[in-house]
Amino acid sequence: MKVFWYCVVLWISIDPVLGQIKYTASFTRSLEKAGISYIAPLEQWLHVAAPPDHEYMQYDLVLQNDRNDFEVRYRIHPNRRSELSIPPSVTVSRLIASIASNDEANEIRVVILSEEILKVFNADRGVIAYFTPKDEFTEKPYGAVFSLYAEDRRAIDVVLLYTNPEFDPLTAYRSIYFRE
């Protein structure tokens, strides 16, 4: 009997789907519906935070680290054709218009993701924008939004807010990817 339970525990810990951290039931269902895998970055020590009340973006999940110098907000779009017919650059531009600072001294840099980076996320199209957030949006001085699309009509928007100017969201934060 001990061997049986040992095998069950071993199987659960090895199985990548069952071994993933599942934060909320609704977020987990949205991930499954959109065919997205999520692997929690352990070095960040993220925990679930209450989603902010923001009229321009409703979030499926908000995570913060213990030091409160990093926050990530997710919005998943599983098979909503009306939202997915809009190119990623337009989606990001609309979002940035509502959350980025309007101060002329602050720049907004929008970059179309290269094929090499898209392969990491198993995405077909994607855009990232670097910006300075509005004070009423967050107390963190730096932000990035990236929007990833898979051609079979799935998408995810990720808002990263952070305090370290050396942090590069695309190289440091690769916790999501579309499953085949």
Secondary structure, 3 states (H helix, E strand, C coil): CHHHHHHHHHHHHHCHHHHCCCCCHHHHHHHHHHCEEECCCHHHCEEECCCCCCCCCCCCEEEEECCCCEEEEEEEEECCHHHHCCCHHHHHHHHHHHHECCCCCCCCEEEECCHHHHHHHCCCEEEEEEECECCCCCCCCEEEEEEEEECCCEEEEEEEEECCCCCCHHHHCCCEEECC
